[in-house]
Amino acid sequence: GFDNWNVLIIVFTEMRDKLRKWREDNHRNSEQIVDVGEELINEHASKLGDDIWIIYEQVMIAALDCSRDDLAWTCLQELKRQFPGSQRVKRLAGMRLEALEKYEDASKQYDSILQDDPTNTAARKRKISILKAQGKSAEAIRELNEYLEQFVGDQEAWHELSELYINEHDYGKAAFCLEELMMTNPHNHLYCEQYAEVKYTQGGLENLELSRKYFAQALKLNNRNMRALFGLYMSASHIAACPKVNATVKKANVRYAAWATNQINRAYQVSHAMCCVLLKQ
Amino acid sequence: MAPELLLDSNIRLWVVLPIVFITFLVGVIRHYVSILLQSDKKLTLEQVSDSQVLIRSRILRENGKYIPKQSFLMRKFYFNNQEDGFLKNTKRKVVPPSPMTDPSMLTDMMKGNVTNVLPMILIGGWINWTFSGFVTTKVPFPLTLRFKPMLQQGIELLSLDASWVSSASWYFLNVFGLRSMYSLILGQDNGADQSRIMQEQMSGAAMAMPADTNKAFKAEWEALELTDHQWALEGVEEELMSRELDLDGMFSKELPTGIF
């Protein structure tokens, strides 16, 4: 009767809102998206109205992550039918080809988008992802550099480039990329921490000092960043143990390391207390 | 003291109100027509690229203090260097978008005229022809006699106060007066906003984009020259260690796995 109907409506709105939240927060929980999205599309398509198109896109990308080509194909067909000639849909078709490892065809797809619209950044970035998937790191790095020369403000690209450089052990250039990110996101503690780690890996007294400073900054931005706390301890003790440093610098770094140790102990105590509480429950 | 005229109340019902409605509806129709006729403004790759470069230079000025001094100087050198600094040496082709050289500008101008000026003239003329021969309303402030031929089209009375106006003037009053109504109903950026469009047409010639780029580069160059590096991390350890770490809520169940 009415009760069943009401429950269905509630379930439907919950599912749709969950999908929207995942979309807005850019979550990549693909299996969940596929579960919820597939049911929504199959059972409640009529109730979705115009939302259905963006849900098709979201579910299709999640389906590609889960190797559900059947579902991805269905979504793609619906989108192609509704938006023929759309570049956004063409990009999705290219992504499906990438998922099937048909890299040549995918590349041709993106080239056709770029012919119509040379400023289309999505297609260029997909082409670079293809190079990365094929393991051609040097080429990917080169293409990404060219891309960034034109689109110097693309933060996603800077981050991707820093990761590629780290994989190639080119820490100097990775540091440059992270500097760009720190300037555009001065309050992001993760970029400071990554920069500090790169500096620490580069080694040498000057880089260790920088690393210590940026671990401290990351900790200042987020008191609970444990990795930065350990990094602070290690960089400070490393400097203190260095034979070249003078007495004042050594004394200061010993003090920093001691403070860090103190805080680490506090953190362990907090976690110990938490464990006791949890075990008692 | 001019004697007060008493107007037939039919005038109010059949002239004043219809003119208001007509003006308003025409404005709304103009808005939707302008949306239909809107052409996509396609930016060139160079324009997109340049705008991002300017943003990067500005970020360098504002947030350069968060990166080490050497890195800041390296970037400042890249932008401002005498021989091959980007901001100093890049000159973009300055093509002022005059209607002759840029065909898309021409069609835009034509569309603008068709949707805005033409209806206004047509409807103004029609109203003048339909609702002629009588005064419609009185403006609340006194006017000089020189306004009479303009505002009292079709009424040949020498002794009539210039404050009494014909329906054509009421129409034009509406066109400008309903602007705020349009913003209320159609949202800020609506195509029915006559005066805004005319303002744009007048200042449009002055705001040519390409010339802007060169000037923008020069302005950035000057601003960057003046910027010095004040490292924000100078005393970060002391600031950090001035108090204990706030470890509240670190191991709670709800916390996302963002610590490591």
Interface residues (C-beta under 8 A of the other chain):
Chain A: P118 T119 Q150 F151 V152 G153 D154 F176 E179 E180 M182 M183 T184 P186 L210 R212 K213 Y214 A216 Q217 L219 K220 N223 R224 N225 M226 R227 L229 A252 Y256 W259 Q263 R266 A267 V270 S271 M274
Chain B: L43 T44 L45 V48 S49 Q52 V53 I55 R56 I59 L60 N63 G64 Y66 I67 P68 S71 L233 V236 E237 E239 L240 M241 E244 L245 D246 L247 G249 M250 F251 S252 I259 F260
